[in-house]
């Protein structure tokens, strides 16, 4: 390759590397700020310490905290519709049909139709891991109003549609054909370690309740303990930091090679 071709290509590589490095650095700074805010949120397990803090507060409530515990039903749990001897406290069942539709170009395109979703929940509480039934607990209110990917997919099935002579004729006339039916079930399983972000209230009876915050902040339920949640965010920040360094070093190396080549060529021409 000629020098006239390599020089613009190198400069494009330098510019692209520094541009990507700048974008990744912005993501890193945003994630770092997010982690700092998350660490400012008080974190508790379901134990006597949480109860003492609530008793000491003037309003008998903590406006926004993280509470970690193990999911335990209050009464009868929900049984899985598809998996035997599997129980949960929040359940979401989704069914939908997958179709092929003939477009104006005469080709078949995929389309999802007749999607149905049902969600239900039973009363449940968070207890400390390894605790007994009569130990302290925090009852979780309005879980279906919460944000967060706390449901586990426990069943998914595709059933292909059968195609007979009649179906083939109907498809040719209508320009639509059913290809498959999908069913999916998600559960918040009994025994899952869960972290909830919200408002904790001490009832006159002495029981504790986790509920959506009154100040408008987001009510969140997340699988896993609080430390793992923070660690996942730190790992993401580390990834953005590493990409920032990688593309920064790449851009600097390309720039140094370009400058060195230009100076070397200039010294030869003298």
N, C-alpha and C positions, 0 to 999 in steps of 0.2 A: 504493500500500500504506500501511496505517496504521502509526503509530509503535509501537503495541502489538504488531503482527506483526513488525516489523523488529527490535525489540530482542531478543527471545528468539532469533530466527534468527541475528542477529549474534553473540550470546553462544555459540550452538552452534558457529558457524564459528570463533570464537576458541578455544574449547576443543578442537575437532577439530584445528585447525592446530598448537596447542602439543603436543597428544598425539602427532600424527604426527612433529613435530619431535623430540620426546623419543625416540620409537622409532628414528628414523633416526640420531639422535646415538648411541644405544646400539650400533647396527650399525657406525657409524663407529669408535667406540672399540674394539670387538671386532676389526674388521679392522685397525686401526692396531696393536693389540697383536700380532696374527698376523703382520703385516709385520715388526715388530721382532724377533720370534722367528725368522722366516725369514732375516732378515739376519744373525742370529747364527750360522747354520749355515755353516761354511767351504765355499767354492765353488772348484772346480778345473776346469781343462781337462786333457785327456790330453796331458801333456808332461813334460819333465824335472823341472819344479818339483814336480809331484805325486810323482814317483818319489823325489826327494830328501827330501821330507817323510815319506814312508813309511819310507825307509831310516833316517831320524833318529829315528823313533818307537820306543819301547822294545818294543812288541809287534808291530811291523811291520804295524800296522793302524790305520785311522782309523775310529772307532766310528760316526760319523754325519756324512756330508758330502754335498755335491752335486757330481756329476761330469757335465760337458758334453762331448758328442762326436757324431760322425757314425756312424750304424749301418752296420756292415759284417759280412757273414756269415763264419762260420768254417767253410769247406767250402761245400757246395751250398745255395743259398737255396731257399725255398718258392716255387713258381710259383702265380700266381693261378689259381683254377678258372674264372674267367669273363672276365678281361681278358688278352689276349695280350701276351706280352713284359713282364709286370709281375711283380716279384719282391719278396718280403719275408722276414722272419725270424720273425714271429709272425702267425698266421692264425686268424681266427674266422669260421666259416660258420654261418649261422642260417637255418632254414627253418620256416615255420609256416603254418597254414591259418586263414582268416577265414571264420566261419560266421554265419548268421542263425538264431536260435532263437526259436520261438514261445513267449511266456510265457503266464501264466494270464489275462492281460487280452486276449489275442488279437492282440497286436502283436509285430512282429519286433524283437529286440534283437541287437546285435553281440556276438560272442564269439570269442576266439582259442583254437585247439585244436591238438594234435599238434605243439607246438613242439619242435624239435630243434636242439641247438647243439653244435658240435665246435670245439675249440681245439687248436692244436699250435704248437710252436716248434722252431727249430733253433738250435744254438749261434751266438752272435754277440758282437761286441765293439764298443766305442766307440773311434774314432780321432779325432785332431785334424783339423779341416777343412783340406783341401788337402794332407794328409800322404800318404806313399807306403806301399806294402804292408808294408814292413819297419820302419815307424816304431812308436813305442810305442802300446800299446793297453790297454784295460781290458775284460776279458771280463765279460759280464753273466750272472749265474747266476739261475736260477728266475724268469724274467720272468713266467710265468703266475701266480706268487704275489704279484705287485706290484699296487698300486693306481694309479689315474690313468687319464685318458682319452687313451691314447697310440696307439690304433688309428685308422686312417683308413678311412672307408667308401669302398670302391672299386667296389662293385657293389650295386645294389638293383633288384629287378624284381617287379612284380605281374602275375600271370597270372589273368585272370578265368576262372571256371569256366563251362564250357559247359552250357547247360540244354536238354535234349531232353524229349520226352514222358515217357519213363521216369523221368527225374530229377524232373520236376514231380509225378508221381504219388507217388513215394517221399517227396518233401518234404511233400506234403499229409498223408501218413499218419504220418510220423515227427515232424513239427514242426521239422525241421532242414534247412538247405540250405547247401551250400558255395558261397561267393561268390568267393573268390580264394585263390591260393597265393602266398606271398611268399618270396623268397630274398634273402639279404643276405650280403655278404662284407666283412670288415674286415681290414686288413693293417697291420703295422708295416713300412713299405717300406724297402728298402735305400737308403741315402743320406739318410735322415731325420736331422735334427738332434734329438738327444734329451738330456734332463737326467734323471739318476737320483739319487735320494736314498736312501742306504743306507750299508752298511759296506764299506770298501775294504781289501782284504788284499793284502799283498805275499807272493807264493809264494817258496819256496826257489829256484826256477828263475829268479826275477827278474821273472816276469809278474805283472800286477795283476788283481784280481778284485773286481767289485762284486756284493754279495750282500745278502739280507735281514739286518737288524741282529740281533745276538744279544740285545740288551737289550729287545727287544719294540717298539721304535719302528717306524713304518710304512715299509715299503719302497715307494717311489713311482717310477714312470717317467712322464715328461711330455714331450710334443712341444715343440720349440723350445729356445732357449738360456736360460740361467739369468737373464740380464738381462731378457729379454722376460717370463719368468715373474713376476719381481718387479714389473715394470711393469704387468702385468695386475692384480695385487693392488692396486697403488697407484691405478690407474684406478678400481677398484671402491670403494676408500676415498674417492676424490675425489667419486664419484657420491653416496655416503651423506652426505658433508660438504655437498655442494651442496644436496641435498634437505633436510638439517637447516636450512640457512640460508634456503632458499626458504619452507618452511612456518613457520619462526620469524618471518621478516619479514612474511609474510602474516598470521599471528596478531597480531603487534604492530600492524600497520596497521589491522586490523579493530578491535582494542581501542582504539586511539587515535581512530578514527572514532566508535566507540560513546561514548567518554568526551566527545569534542568535541560530539557531538549532544546528549548528556544535559545538558552544561553550557550549551549554546546554548539548549536548550529551557527550562532553569531560569531563565536570564537574561531570556527573553522573558516568562515568567510573572510576573516581579516588577513 
